[in-house]
Amino acid sequence: MQRTRSISVWFFIGVLVLIYGVLILGAGLYGMNDAVERVVLGRLHVDIWWGVLLILIGAFYTYAFRPNK
């Protein structure tokens, strides 16, 4: 009898968070010079920081719960 190995749902969540992080970071880099002065804390570039944080979290979950470890 063969034993099938299931893939953890946390792996897919890590992949999704990683994709969202890349998209948010890309949008932040694309709009880096646009509307900086119109927003009160626009010079902090929160979307870039948030994208980097999501990429780190997503990479951790994707690595920690990868199917073939």
N, CA, C, O and CB atoms as a CASP TS submission, in Angstrom:
PFRMAT TS
TARGET T0000
AUTHOR 0000-0000-0000
METHOD Language model
MODEL 1
PARENT N/A
ATOM      1  N   MET     1       0.839  -1.173   0.000  1.00  0.00           N
ATOM      2  CA  MET     1       0.000   0.000   0.000  1.00  0.00           C
ATOM      3  C   MET     1       0.891   1.246   0.000  1.00  0.00           C
ATOM      4  O   MET     1       1.819   1.359   0.801  1.00  0.00           O
ATOM      5  CB  MET     1      -0.958  -0.007   1.218  1.00  0.00           C
ATOM      6  N   GLN     2       0.599   2.162  -0.894  1.00  0.00           N
ATOM      7  CA  GLN     2       1.397   3.380  -0.975  1.00  0.00           C
ATOM      8  C   GLN     2       0.820   4.435  -0.047  1.00  0.00           C
ATOM      9  O   GLN     2      -0.392   4.552   0.130  1.00  0.00           O
ATOM     10  CB  GLN     2       1.455   3.905  -2.423  1.00  0.00           C
ATOM     11  N   ARG     3       1.716   5.182   0.525  1.00  0.00           N
ATOM     12  CA  ARG     3       1.318   6.259   1.416  1.00  0.00           C
ATOM     13  C   ARG     3       1.466   7.579   0.678  1.00  0.00           C
ATOM     14  O   ARG     3       2.559   7.907   0.216  1.00  0.00           O
ATOM     15  CB  ARG     3       2.160   6.251   2.719  1.00  0.00           C
ATOM     16  N   THR     4       0.404   8.330   0.562  1.00  0.00           N
ATOM     17  CA  THR     4       0.468   9.624  -0.127  1.00  0.00           C
ATOM     18  C   THR     4       0.817  10.712   0.873  1.00  0.00           C
ATOM     19  O   THR     4       0.370  10.701   2.020  1.00  0.00           O
ATOM     20  CB  THR     4      -0.875   9.948  -0.836  1.00  0.00           C
ATOM     21  N   ARG     5       1.605  11.623   0.420  1.00  0.00           N
ATOM     22  CA  ARG     5       2.024  12.730   1.271  1.00  0.00           C
ATOM     23  C   ARG     5       1.179  13.953   0.928  1.00  0.00           C
ATOM     24  O   ARG     5       1.079  14.345  -0.234  1.00  0.00           O
ATOM     25  CB  ARG     5       3.547  13.033   1.095  1.00  0.00           C
ATOM     26  N   SER     6       0.583  14.537   1.934  1.00  0.00           N
ATOM     27  CA  SER     6      -0.255  15.706   1.692  1.00  0.00           C
ATOM     28  C   SER     6       0.583  16.986   1.805  1.00  0.00           C
ATOM     29  O   SER     6       1.616  17.021   2.474  1.00  0.00           O
ATOM     30  CB  SER     6      -1.442  15.741   2.689  1.00  0.00           C
ATOM     31  N   ILE     7       0.118  17.996   1.150  1.00  0.00           N
ATOM     32  CA  ILE     7       0.784  19.296   1.178  1.00  0.00           C
ATOM     33  C   ILE     7       0.067  20.168   2.196  1.00  0.00           C
ATOM     34  O   ILE     7      -1.159  20.272   2.184  1.00  0.00           O
ATOM     35  CB  ILE     7       0.792  19.971  -0.239  1.00  0.00           C
ATOM     36  N   SER     8       0.829  20.782   3.063  1.00  0.00           N
ATOM     37  CA  SER     8       0.263  21.620   4.106  1.00  0.00           C
ATOM     38  C   SER     8      -0.357  22.884   3.518  1.00  0.00           C
ATOM     39  O   SER     8       0.141  23.447   2.543  1.00  0.00           O
ATOM     40  CB  SER     8       1.332  21.984   5.129  1.00  0.00           C
ATOM     41  N   VAL     9      -1.450  23.311   4.130  1.00  0.00           N
ATOM     42  CA  VAL     9      -2.108  24.535   3.673  1.00  0.00           C
ATOM     43  C   VAL     9      -1.218  25.754   3.932  1.00  0.00           C
ATOM     44  O   VAL     9      -1.361  26.775   3.259  1.00  0.00           O
ATOM     45  CB  VAL     9      -3.472  24.709   4.375  1.00  0.00           C
ATOM     46  N   TRP    10      -0.308  25.658   4.894  1.00  0.00           N
ATOM     47  CA  TRP    10       0.587  26.772   5.206  1.00  0.00           C
ATOM     48  C   TRP    10       1.573  27.035   4.078  1.00  0.00           C
ATOM     49  O   TRP    10       2.055  28.158   3.924  1.00  0.00           O
ATOM     50  CB  TRP    10       1.343  26.496   6.496  1.00  0.00           C
ATOM     51  N   PHE    11       1.875  26.011   3.289  1.00  0.00           N
ATOM     52  CA  PHE    11       2.719  26.210   2.122  1.00  0.00           C
ATOM     53  C   PHE    11       2.027  27.124   1.118  1.00  0.00           C
ATOM     54  O   PHE    11       2.642  28.048   0.587  1.00  0.00           O
ATOM     55  CB  PHE    11       3.067  24.865   1.473  1.00  0.00           C
ATOM     56  N   PHE    12       0.748  26.864   0.859  1.00  0.00           N
ATOM     57  CA  PHE    12      -0.005  27.689  -0.085  1.00  0.00           C
ATOM     58  C   PHE    12      -0.217  29.103   0.460  1.00  0.00           C
ATOM     59  O   PHE    12      -0.190  30.071  -0.300  1.00  0.00           O
ATOM     60  CB  PHE    12      -1.357  27.037  -0.397  1.00  0.00           C
ATOM     61  N   ILE    13      -0.424  29.224   1.747  1.00  0.00           N
ATOM     62  CA  ILE    13      -0.549  30.555   2.347  1.00  0.00           C
ATOM     63  C   ILE    13       0.769  31.311   2.209  1.00  0.00           C
ATOM     64  O   ILE    13       0.762  32.509   1.927  1.00  0.00           O
ATOM     65  CB  ILE    13      -0.962  30.451   3.841  1.00  0.00           C
ATOM     66  N   GLY    14       1.888  30.640   2.401  1.00  0.00           N
ATOM     67  CA  GLY    14       3.194  31.269   2.220  1.00  0.00           C
ATOM     68  C   GLY    14       3.410  31.734   0.795  1.00  0.00           C
ATOM     69  O   GLY    14       3.955  32.814   0.566  1.00  0.00           O
ATOM     70  N   VAL    15       2.983  30.917  -0.176  1.00  0.00           N
ATOM     71  CA  VAL    15       3.117  31.306  -1.580  1.00  0.00           C
ATOM     72  C   VAL    15       2.253  32.528  -1.875  1.00  0.00           C
ATOM     73  O   VAL    15       2.697  33.452  -2.556  1.00  0.00           O
ATOM     74  CB  VAL    15       2.728  30.137  -2.508  1.00  0.00           C
ATOM     75  N   LEU    16       1.029  32.537  -1.370  1.00  0.00           N
ATOM     76  CA  LEU    16       0.150  33.692  -1.590  1.00  0.00           C
ATOM     77  C   LEU    16       0.702  34.967  -0.952  1.00  0.00           C
ATOM     78  O   LEU    16       0.680  36.031  -1.571  1.00  0.00           O
ATOM     79  CB  LEU    16      -1.240  33.403  -1.035  1.00  0.00           C
ATOM     80  N   VAL    17       1.191  34.862   0.267  1.00  0.00           N
ATOM     81  CA  VAL    17       1.768  36.034   0.939  1.00  0.00           C
ATOM     82  C   VAL    17       3.007  36.511   0.190  1.00  0.00           C
ATOM     83  O   VAL    17       3.241  37.715   0.081  1.00  0.00           O
ATOM     84  CB  VAL    17       2.124  35.704   2.412  1.00  0.00           C
ATOM     85  N   LEU    18       3.790  35.588  -0.319  1.00  0.00           N
ATOM     86  CA  LEU    18       4.970  35.953  -1.105  1.00  0.00           C
ATOM     87  C   LEU    18       4.575  36.678  -2.386  1.00  0.00           C
ATOM     88  O   LEU    18       5.206  37.670  -2.752  1.00  0.00           O
ATOM     89  CB  LEU    18       5.795  34.707  -1.442  1.00  0.00           C
ATOM     90  N   ILE    19       3.551  36.201  -3.065  1.00  0.00           N
ATOM     91  CA  ILE    19       3.079  36.859  -4.293  1.00  0.00           C
ATOM     92  C   ILE    19       2.530  38.244  -3.978  1.00  0.00           C
ATOM     93  O   ILE    19       2.824  39.204  -4.691  1.00  0.00           O
ATOM     94  CB  ILE    19       1.996  36.005  -4.991  1.00  0.00           C
ATOM     95  N   TYR    20       1.733  38.357  -2.913  1.00  0.00           N
ATOM     96  CA  TYR    20       1.203  39.668  -2.529  1.00  0.00           C
ATOM     97  C   TYR    20       2.331  40.631  -2.172  1.00  0.00           C
ATOM     98  O   TYR    20       2.261  41.816  -2.500  1.00  0.00           O
ATOM     99  CB  TYR    20       0.235  39.530  -1.345  1.00  0.00           C
ATOM    100  N   GLY    21       3.363  40.135  -1.505  1.00  0.00           N
ATOM    101  CA  GLY    21       4.500  40.984  -1.161  1.00  0.00           C
ATOM    102  C   GLY    21       5.218  41.507  -2.385  1.00  0.00           C
ATOM    103  O   GLY    21       5.608  42.673  -2.431  1.00  0.00           O
ATOM    104  N   VAL    22       5.393  40.652  -3.374  1.00  0.00           N
ATOM    105  CA  VAL    22       6.050  41.078  -4.622  1.00  0.00           C
ATOM    106  C   VAL    22       5.200  42.123  -5.335  1.00  0.00           C
ATOM    107  O   VAL    22       5.724  43.113  -5.846  1.00  0.00           O
ATOM    108  CB  VAL    22       6.300  39.864  -5.557  1.00  0.00           C
ATOM    109  N   LEU    23       3.890  41.904  -5.369  1.00  0.00           N
ATOM    110  CA  LEU    23       2.999  42.868  -6.032  1.00  0.00           C
ATOM    111  C   LEU    23       2.978  44.213  -5.313  1.00  0.00           C
ATOM    112  O   LEU    23       3.032  45.262  -5.954  1.00  0.00           O
ATOM    113  CB  LEU    23       1.580  42.307  -6.111  1.00  0.00           C
ATOM    114  N   ILE    24       2.901  44.185  -3.994  1.00  0.00           N
ATOM    115  CA  ILE    24       2.874  45.442  -3.231  1.00  0.00           C
ATOM    116  C   ILE    24       4.214  46.165  -3.333  1.00  0.00           C
ATOM    117  O   ILE    24       4.247  47.389  -3.466  1.00  0.00           O
ATOM    118  CB  ILE    24       2.530  45.171  -1.748  1.00  0.00           C
ATOM    119  N   LEU    25       5.315  45.423  -3.273  1.00  0.00           N
ATOM    120  CA  LEU    25       6.620  46.051  -3.425  1.00  0.00           C
ATOM    121  C   LEU    25       6.775  46.648  -4.815  1.00  0.00           C
ATOM    122  O   LEU    25       7.300  47.752  -4.961  1.00  0.00           O
ATOM    123  CB  LEU    25       7.734  45.041  -3.158  1.00  0.00           C
ATOM    124  N   GLY    26       6.326  45.934  -5.831  1.00  0.00           N
ATOM    125  CA  GLY    26       6.391  46.467  -7.195  1.00  0.00           C
ATOM    126  C   GLY    26       5.562  47.727  -7.359  1.00  0.00           C
ATOM    127  O   GLY    26       5.999  48.682  -8.001  1.00  0.00           O
ATOM    128  N   ALA    27       4.365  47.736  -6.780  1.00  0.00           N
ATOM    129  CA  ALA    27       3.526  48.935  -6.849  1.00  0.00           C
ATOM    130  C   ALA    27       4.158  50.090  -6.083  1.00  0.00           C
ATOM    131  O   ALA    27       4.060  51.243  -6.502  1.00  0.00           O
ATOM    132  CB  ALA    27       2.125  48.642  -6.296  1.00  0.00           C
ATOM    133  N   GLY    28       4.801  49.787  -4.971  1.00  0.00           N
ATOM    134  CA  GLY    28       5.463  50.831  -4.193  1.00  0.00           C
ATOM    135  C   GLY    28       6.656  51.419  -4.918  1.00  0.00           C
ATOM    136  O   GLY    28       6.881  52.629  -4.875  1.00  0.00           O
ATOM    137  N   LEU    29       7.426  50.564  -5.587  1.00  0.00           N
ATOM    138  CA  LEU    29       8.571  51.070  -6.347  1.00  0.00           C
ATOM    139  C   LEU    29       8.123  51.841  -7.585  1.00  0.00           C
ATOM    140  O   LEU    29       8.742  52.833  -7.970  1.00  0.00           O
ATOM    141  CB  LEU    29       9.487  49.915  -6.756  1.00  0.00           C
ATOM    142  N   TYR    30       7.037  51.370  -8.202  1.00  0.00           N
ATOM    143  CA  TYR    30       6.522  52.057  -9.389  1.00  0.00           C
ATOM    144  C   TYR    30       6.006  53.454  -9.046  1.00  0.00           C
ATOM    145  O   TYR    30       6.240  54.407  -9.789  1.00  0.00           O
ATOM    146  CB  TYR    30       5.405  51.232 -10.037  1.00  0.00           C
ATOM    147  N   GLY    31       5.316  53.569  -7.939  1.00  0.00           N
ATOM    148  CA  GLY    31       4.750  54.853  -7.551  1.00  0.00           C
ATOM    149  C   GLY    31       5.568  55.586  -6.513  1.00  0.00           C
ATOM    150  O   GLY    31       5.019  56.359  -5.727  1.00  0.00           O
ATOM    151  N   MET    32       6.854  55.363  -6.494  1.00  0.00           N
ATOM    152  CA  MET    32       7.703  55.948  -5.457  1.00  0.00           C
ATOM    153  C   MET    32       7.720  57.474  -5.493  1.00  0.00           C
ATOM    154  O   MET    32       7.714  58.112  -4.441  1.00  0.00           O
ATOM    155  CB  MET    32       9.110  55.427  -5.597  1.00  0.00           C
ATOM    156  N   ASN    33       7.740  58.056  -6.661  1.00  0.00           N
ATOM    157  CA  ASN    33       7.802  59.511  -6.760  1.00  0.00           C
ATOM    158  C   ASN    33       6.432  60.147  -6.962  1.00  0.00           C
ATOM    159  O   ASN    33       6.320  61.373  -7.008  1.00  0.00           O
ATOM    160  CB  ASN    33       8.712  59.908  -7.893  1.00  0.00           C
ATOM    161  N   ASP    34       5.409  59.346  -7.080  1.00  0.00           N
ATOM    162  CA  ASP    34       4.075  59.862  -7.328  1.00  0.00           C
ATOM    163  C   ASP    34       3.337  60.073  -6.008  1.00  0.00           C
ATOM    164  O   ASP    34       3.275  59.167  -5.177  1.00  0.00           O
ATOM    165  CB  ASP    34       3.290  58.909  -8.240  1.00  0.00           C
ATOM    166  N   ALA    35       2.795  61.228  -5.823  1.00  0.00           N
ATOM    167  CA  ALA    35       1.925  61.569  -4.688  1.00  0.00           C
ATOM    168  C   ALA    35       2.632  61.487  -3.343  1.00  0.00           C
ATOM    169  O   ALA    35       2.011  61.150  -2.335  1.00  0.00           O
ATOM    170  CB  ALA    35       0.726  60.657  -4.671  1.00  0.00           C
ATOM    171  N   VAL    36       3.915  61.790  -3.320  1.00  0.00           N
ATOM    172  CA  VAL    36       4.632  61.773  -2.049  1.00  0.00           C
ATOM    173  C   VAL    36       4.231  62.964  -1.196  1.00  0.00           C
ATOM    174  O   VAL    36       4.104  62.845   0.022  1.00  0.00           O
ATOM    175  CB  VAL    36       6.147  61.772  -2.281  1.00  0.00           C
ATOM    176  N   GLU    37       4.035  64.091  -1.819  1.00  0.00           N
ATOM    177  CA  GLU    37       3.736  65.310  -1.073  1.00  0.00           C
ATOM    178  C   GLU    37       2.260  65.432  -0.717  1.00  0.00           C
ATOM    179  O   GLU    37       1.904  66.214   0.165  1.00  0.00           O
ATOM    180  CB  GLU    37       4.163  66.516  -1.868  1.00  0.00           C
ATOM    181  N   ARG    38       1.398  64.675  -1.384  1.00  0.00           N
ATOM    182  CA  ARG    38      -0.033  64.807  -1.110  1.00  0.00           C
ATOM    183  C   ARG    38      -0.477  64.042   0.131  1.00  0.00           C
ATOM    184  O   ARG    38      -1.514  64.366   0.711  1.00  0.00           O
ATOM    185  CB  ARG    38      -0.824  64.332  -2.298  1.00  0.00           C
ATOM    186  N   VAL    39       0.283  63.038   0.549  1.00  0.00           N
ATOM    187  CA  VAL    39      -0.065  62.240   1.715  1.00  0.00           C
ATOM    188  C   VAL    39       0.813  62.687   2.874  1.00  0.00           C
ATOM    189  O   VAL    39       1.985  63.013   2.686  1.00  0.00           O
ATOM    190  CB  VAL    39       0.104  60.714   1.434  1.00  0.00           C
ATOM    191  N   VAL    40       0.238  62.699   4.075  1.00  0.00           N
ATOM    192  CA  VAL    40       0.960  63.242   5.223  1.00  0.00           C
ATOM    193  C   VAL    40       2.253  62.472   5.487  1.00  0.00           C
ATOM    194  O   VAL    40       3.305  63.093   5.637  1.00  0.00           O
ATOM    195  CB  VAL    40       0.073  63.213   6.466  1.00  0.00           C
ATOM    196  N   LEU    41       2.209  61.153   5.548  1.00  0.00           N
ATOM    197  CA  LEU    41       3.395  60.348   5.812  1.00  0.00           C
ATOM    198  C   LEU    41       3.878  59.638   4.552  1.00  0.00           C
ATOM    199  O   LEU    41       4.376  58.514   4.620  1.00  0.00           O
ATOM    200  CB  LEU    41       3.107  59.330   6.908  1.00  0.00           C
ATOM    201  N   GLY    42       3.731  60.291   3.410  1.00  0.00           N
ATOM    202  CA  GLY    42       4.093  59.690   2.137  1.00  0.00           C
ATOM    203  C   GLY    42       5.571  59.438   1.972  1.00  0.00           C
ATOM    204  O   GLY    42       5.968  58.577   1.186  1.00  0.00           O
ATOM    205  N   ARG    43       6.388  60.167   2.692  1.00  0.00           N
ATOM    206  CA  ARG    43       7.829  59.988   2.566  1.00  0.00           C
ATOM    207  C   ARG    43       8.356  58.728   3.245  1.00  0.00           C
ATOM    208  O   ARG    43       9.519  58.366   3.069  1.00  0.00           O
ATOM    209  CB  ARG    43       8.526  61.177   3.130  1.00  0.00           C
ATOM    210  N   LEU    44       7.509  58.066   4.015  1.00  0.00           N
ATOM    211  CA  LEU    44       7.935  56.828   4.672  1.00  0.00           C
ATOM    212  C   LEU    44       7.878  55.623   3.739  1.00  0.00           C
ATOM    213  O   LEU    44       8.520  54.605   3.998  1.00  0.00           O
ATOM    214  CB  LEU    44       7.074  56.567   5.889  1.00  0.00           C
ATOM    215  N   HIS    45       7.111  55.734   2.652  1.00  0.00           N
ATOM    216  CA  HIS    45       6.964  54.658   1.672  1.00  0.00           C
ATOM    217  C   HIS    45       6.569  53.349   2.351  1.00  0.00           C
ATOM    218  O   HIS    45       7.288  52.352   2.281  1.00  0.00           O
ATOM    219  CB  HIS    45       8.267  54.471   0.885  1.00  0.00           C
ATOM    220  N   VAL    46       5.428  53.375   2.998  1.00  0.00           N
ATOM    221  CA  VAL    46       4.942  52.231   3.761  1.00  0.00           C
ATOM    222  C   VAL    46       4.707  51.027   2.862  1.00  0.00           C
ATOM    223  O   VAL    46       4.903  49.892   3.298  1.00  0.00           O
ATOM    224  CB  VAL    46       3.659  52.592   4.497  1.00  0.00           C
ATOM    225  N   ASP    47       4.296  51.241   1.634  1.00  0.00           N
ATOM    226  CA  ASP    47       4.046  50.111   0.747  1.00  0.00           C
ATOM    227  C   ASP    47       5.320  49.335   0.434  1.00  0.00           C
ATOM    228  O   ASP    47       5.266  48.120   0.244  1.00  0.00           O
ATOM    229  CB  ASP    47       3.410  50.592  -0.539  1.00  0.00           C
ATOM    230  N   ILE    48       6.444  50.002   0.379  1.00  0.00           N
ATOM    231  CA  ILE    48       7.712  49.307   0.147  1.00  0.00           C
ATOM    232  C   ILE    48       8.077  48.471   1.372  1.00  0.00           C
ATOM    233  O   ILE    48       8.460  47.308   1.242  1.00  0.00           O
ATOM    234  CB  ILE    48       8.842  50.319  -0.177  1.00  0.00           C
ATOM    235  N   TRP    49       7.959  49.065   2.564  1.00  0.00           N
ATOM    236  CA  TRP    49       8.255  48.323   3.787  1.00  0.00           C
ATOM    237  C   TRP    49       7.298  47.146   3.965  1.00  0.00           C
ATOM    238  O   TRP    49       7.716  46.053   4.347  1.00  0.00           O
ATOM    239  CB  TRP    49       8.178  49.251   5.002  1.00  0.00           C
ATOM    240  N   TRP    50       6.024  47.370   3.691  1.00  0.00           N
ATOM    241  CA  TRP    50       5.033  46.318   3.829  1.00  0.00           C
ATOM    242  C   TRP    50       5.300  45.195   2.822  1.00  0.00           C
ATOM    243  O   TRP    50       5.160  44.021   3.165  1.00  0.00           O
ATOM    244  CB  TRP    50       3.617  46.888   3.639  1.00  0.00           C
ATOM    245  N   GLY    51       5.677  45.529   1.608  1.00  0.00           N
ATOM    246  CA  GLY    51       6.002  44.521   0.611  1.00  0.00           C
ATOM    247  C   GLY    51       7.200  43.685   1.016  1.00  0.00           C
ATOM    248  O   GLY    51       7.192  42.466   0.846  1.00  0.00           O
ATOM    249  N   VAL    52       8.221  44.317   1.546  1.00  0.00           N
ATOM    250  CA  VAL    52       9.410  43.588   1.999  1.00  0.00           C
ATOM    251  C   VAL    52       9.047  42.663   3.165  1.00  0.00           C
ATOM    252  O   VAL    52       9.502  41.520   3.214  1.00  0.00           O
ATOM    253  CB  VAL    52      10.532  44.576   2.421  1.00  0.00           C
ATOM    254  N   LEU    53       8.240  43.148   4.089  1.00  0.00           N
ATOM    255  CA  LEU    53       7.817  42.320   5.220  1.00  0.00           C
ATOM    256  C   LEU    53       7.013  41.106   4.751  1.00  0.00           C
ATOM    257  O   LEU    53       7.229  39.994   5.235  1.00  0.00           O
ATOM    258  CB  LEU    53       6.985  43.150   6.206  1.00  0.00           C
ATOM    259  N   LEU    54       6.094  41.313   3.816  1.00  0.00           N
ATOM    260  CA  LEU    54       5.317  40.197   3.295  1.00  0.00           C
ATOM    261  C   LEU    54       6.189  39.203   2.532  1.00  0.00           C
ATOM    262  O   LEU    54       5.962  37.995   2.609  1.00  0.00           O
ATOM    263  CB  LEU    54       4.210  40.711   2.393  1.00  0.00           C
ATOM    264  N   ILE    55       7.171  39.693   1.808  1.00  0.00           N
ATOM    265  CA  ILE    55       8.091  38.795   1.103  1.00  0.00           C
ATOM    266  C   ILE    55       8.875  37.939   2.100  1.00  0.00           C
ATOM    267  O   ILE    55       9.044  36.739   1.883  1.00  0.00           O
ATOM    268  CB  ILE    55       9.063  39.604   0.213  1.00  0.00           C
ATOM    269  N   LEU    56       9.345  38.535   3.169  1.00  0.00           N
ATOM    270  CA  LEU    56      10.085  37.775   4.178  1.00  0.00           C
ATOM    271  C   LEU    56       9.209  36.727   4.856  1.00  0.00           C
ATOM    272  O   LEU    56       9.629  35.583   5.028  1.00  0.00           O
ATOM    273  CB  LEU    56      10.663  38.718   5.224  1.00  0.00           C
ATOM    274  N   ILE    57       8.000  37.110   5.239  1.00  0.00           N
ATOM    275  CA  ILE    57       7.086  36.168   5.885  1.00  0.00           C
ATOM    276  C   ILE    57       6.692  35.055   4.919  1.00  0.00           C
ATOM    277  O   ILE    57       6.682  33.881   5.290  1.00  0.00           O
ATOM    278  CB  ILE    57       5.831  36.898   6.397  1.00  0.00           C
ATOM    279  N   GLY    58       6.369  35.423   3.687  1.00  0.00           N
ATOM    280  CA  GLY    58       5.987  34.431   2.691  1.00  0.00           C
ATOM    281  C   GLY    58       7.116  33.474   2.362  1.00  0.00           C
ATOM    282  O   GLY    58       6.887  32.277   2.188  1.00  0.00           O
ATOM    283  N   ALA    59       8.336  33.993   2.274  1.00  0.00           N
ATOM    284  CA  ALA    59       9.490  33.133   2.001  1.00  0.00           C
ATOM    285  C   ALA    59       9.731  32.174   3.157  1.00  0.00           C
ATOM    286  O   ALA    59      10.077  31.013   2.940  1.00  0.00           O
ATOM    287  CB  ALA    59      10.747  33.978   1.745  1.00  0.00           C
ATOM    288  N   PHE    60       9.551  32.646   4.373  1.00  0.00           N
ATOM    289  CA  PHE    60       9.718  31.774   5.538  1.00  0.00           C
ATOM    290  C   PHE    60       8.695  30.642   5.529  1.00  0.00           C
ATOM    291  O   PHE    60       9.060  29.478   5.698  1.00  0.00           O
ATOM    292  CB  PHE    60       9.592  32.584   6.835  1.00  0.00           C
ATOM    293  N   TYR    61       7.425  30.969   5.335  1.00  0.00           N
ATOM    294  CA  TYR    61       6.387  29.941   5.323  1.00  0.00           C
ATOM    295  C   TYR    61       6.556  28.989   4.142  1.00  0.00           C
ATOM    296  O   TYR    61       6.345  27.785   4.286  1.00  0.00           O
ATOM    297  CB  TYR    61       5.005  30.588   5.277  1.00  0.00           C
ATOM    298  N   THR    62       6.929  29.506   2.997  1.00  0.00           N
ATOM    299  CA  THR    62       7.133  28.644   1.833  1.00  0.00           C
ATOM    300  C   THR    62       8.304  27.689   2.070  1.00  0.00           C
ATOM    301  O   THR    62       8.233  26.519   1.695  1.00  0.00           O
ATOM    302  CB  THR    62       7.383  29.494   0.570  1.00  0.00           C
ATOM    303  N   TYR    63       9.364  28.173   2.680  1.00  0.00           N
ATOM    304  CA  TYR    63      10.517  27.323   2.958  1.00  0.00           C
ATOM    305  C   TYR    63      10.219  26.342   4.091  1.00  0.00           C
ATOM    306  O   TYR    63      10.576  25.168   3.996  1.00  0.00           O
ATOM    307  CB  TYR    63      11.736  28.181   3.311  1.00  0.00           C
ATOM    308  N   ALA    64       9.577  26.799   5.150  1.00  0.00           N
ATOM    309  CA  ALA    64       9.348  25.951   6.310  1.00  0.00           C
ATOM    310  C   ALA    64       8.368  24.823   6.033  1.00  0.00           C
ATOM    311  O   ALA    64       8.499  23.741   6.606  1.00  0.00           O
ATOM    312  CB  ALA    64       8.849  26.779   7.454  1.00  0.00           C
ATOM    313  N   PHE    65       7.380  25.053   5.160  1.00  0.00           N
ATOM    314  CA  PHE    65       6.353  24.059   4.912  1.00  0.00           C
ATOM    315  C   PHE    65       6.400  23.533   3.475  1.00  0.00           C
ATOM    316  O   PHE    65       5.374  23.123   2.933  1.00  0.00           O
ATOM    317  CB  PHE    65       4.986  24.645   5.207  1.00  0.00           C
ATOM    318  N   ARG    66       7.576  23.544   2.858  1.00  0.00           N
ATOM    319  CA  ARG    66       7.690  23.036   1.492  1.00  0.00           C
ATOM    320  C   ARG    66       7.380  21.535   1.472  1.00  0.00           C
ATOM    321  O   ARG    66       7.645  20.833   2.448  1.00  0.00           O
ATOM    322  CB  ARG    66       9.112  23.311   0.918  1.00  0.00           C
ATOM    323  N   PRO    67       6.824  21.052   0.372  1.00  0.00           N
ATOM    324  CA  PRO    67       6.372  19.663   0.308  1.00  0.00           C
ATOM    325  C   PRO    67       7.501  18.621   0.354  1.00  0.00           C
ATOM    326  O   PRO    67       7.320  17.562   0.956  1.00  0.00           O
ATOM    327  CB  PRO    67       5.580  19.466  -0.942  1.00  0.00           C
ATOM    328  N   ASN    68       8.631  18.886  -0.248  1.00  0.00           N
ATOM    329  CA  ASN    68       9.689  17.871  -0.339  1.00  0.00           C
ATOM    330  C   ASN    68      10.861  18.181   0.578  1.00  0.00           C
ATOM    331  O   ASN    68      11.996  18.310   0.119  1.00  0.00           O
ATOM    332  CB  ASN    68      10.184  17.755  -1.771  1.00  0.00           C
ATOM    333  N   LYS    69      10.594  18.300   1.857  1.00  0.00           N
ATOM    334  CA  LYS    69      11.724  18.574   2.743  1.00  0.00           C
ATOM    335  C   LYS    69      12.213  17.326   3.432  1.00  0.00           C
ATOM    336  O   LYS    69      13.162  17.383   4.215  1.00  0.00           O
ATOM    337  CB  LYS    69      11.348  19.607   3.773  1.00  0.00           C
TER
END
